[in-house]
Amino acid sequence: MSQEKKELAGAQYERWNAEDYEAWINGFDPDVQYFSSVTASLDGRGEFHGHEGMRRFLEGYREAWEWFQLEPVEYIDAGAQLVAVLRTSGQGRESGAVVKGEVAHVWMFREGIATRCLSFPTRREALEAAGLSE
């Protein structure tokens, strides 16, 4: 597995968890393509493009969550892509409920910057999106 891809994805999760959102956005290519299957299932807006799209995604997330953390538990080499399986925890802004779960991302990088990130609710779905199987 490319250590560089793992480090790049890990740095993005560190920025997110530190709530350094501007650095998180800048960790993506200006033309990034981001897809969240969870967001798509909730409000039909699952695709976000560029830094402005990432800001819109972030606004929606921050409206819903008081805080939300991502802990990488597994990285899987998928050739040109990297699959990251994450343990999640967060507190809903309105309900105050604390939830824990799992999510998985499929990353693509070019010249040290994320060009695409796809988010799925399960490891299996992320592996399939990356052309792998369990």
C-alpha positions in Angstrom: 0.0 0.0 0.0 1.2 3.5 -0.8 2.3 5.0 2.5 1.8 8.4 1.0 -1.9 7.8 0.3 -2.4 6.6 3.8 -0.7 9.6 5.2 -2.6 12.0 3.0 -6.0 10.5 4.1 -4.9 10.4 7.7 -4.0 14.1 7.6 -7.5 14.9 6.3 -9.0 13.0 9.2 -6.7 14.8 11.7 -7.8 18.2 10.3 -11.5 17.2 10.5 -11.2 16.0 14.1 -9.3 19.1 15.1 -12.2 21.1 13.5 -9.6 22.8 11.3 -12.1 22.9 8.5 -10.4 25.4 6.2 -7.2 23.3 6.2 -9.5 20.2 5.6 -11.0 21.9 2.5 -7.6 23.0 1.3 -6.5 19.3 1.5 -8.7 18.7 -1.5 -8.0 19.7 -5.1 -9.9 22.8 -6.1 -11.8 20.6 -8.6 -12.5 17.8 -6.1 -15.4 15.5 -6.5 -17.0 14.4 -3.2 -19.9 12.0 -2.9 -21.8 11.1 0.3 -24.3 8.3 0.0 -25.6 9.2 3.5 -26.3 12.8 2.5 -27.8 11.6 -0.8 -30.2 9.3 1.0 -31.3 12.1 3.4 -31.8 15.1 1.2 -30.9 14.0 -2.3 -27.8 16.2 -2.4 -25.0 13.7 -2.3 -22.6 15.2 -4.8 -20.3 18.2 -4.1 -17.8 19.8 -6.4 -14.8 22.0 -5.7 -13.9 23.9 -2.6 -17.3 25.7 -2.6 -19.1 22.4 -2.8 -17.1 21.2 0.2 -18.1 24.3 2.1 -21.7 23.5 1.4 -21.2 19.9 2.5 -19.6 21.2 5.7 -22.4 23.7 6.4 -24.9 20.9 6.3 -22.9 18.7 8.5 -22.3 21.4 11.1 -26.0 22.2 11.1 -26.8 18.5 12.0 -23.9 17.7 14.4 -22.6 19.4 17.6 -19.4 17.4 17.0 -18.4 14.4 14.8 -15.2 12.4 14.9 -13.6 10.0 12.4 -11.2 7.4 13.5 -9.4 5.3 10.8 -9.4 1.6 11.7 -8.3 0.1 8.4 -6.7 1.2 5.1 -7.0 -1.0 2.1 -4.9 -0.6 -1.1 -7.1 -0.4 -4.1 -4.5 0.3 -6.8 -5.0 4.0 -7.8 -7.5 4.3 -4.9 -7.4 3.9 -1.2 -10.3 2.6 0.9 -10.4 3.9 4.5 -12.7 2.2 7.0 -13.6 4.5 9.9 -15.2 4.3 13.3 -17.4 7.3 13.8 -18.9 9.1 16.8 -20.9 12.3 17.1 -23.5 14.2 18.9 -26.6 15.4 17.2 -27.1 19.2 17.4 -30.9 19.1 18.0 -31.3 15.8 19.8 -28.1 15.8 21.8 -28.0 12.0 21.2 -24.5 10.5 20.9 -24.2 8.0 18.1 -21.4 5.7 17.1 -21.0 3.8 13.8 -18.9 3.0 10.8 -18.3 4.7 7.5 -15.9 4.0 4.7 -14.3 6.3 2.1 -12.8 5.7 -1.3 -10.0 8.2 -1.9 -8.1 9.2 -5.1 -5.0 11.4 -5.0 -2.9 13.2 -7.6 0.3 14.9 -6.9 -0.2 14.8 -3.1 -3.8 16.2 -3.0 -7.2 14.5 -2.8 -9.0 14.7 -6.1 -12.0 12.5 -5.2 -13.6 11.1 -2.1 -16.6 8.8 -2.0 -18.3 8.1 1.3 -20.4 5.0 2.0 -22.1 3.7 5.1 -20.4 0.3 4.9 -17.0 -1.2 4.2 -18.6 -3.6 1.6 -20.1 -0.7 -0.4 -16.8 1.2 -0.4 -14.9 -1.9 -1.6 -17.4 -2.5 -4.4 -17.0 1.2 -5.5 -13.2 0.7 -5.6 -13.6 -2.5 -7.7 -12.8 -4.9 -4.8 -14.8 -7.5 -2.9 -14.8 -8.7 0.7 
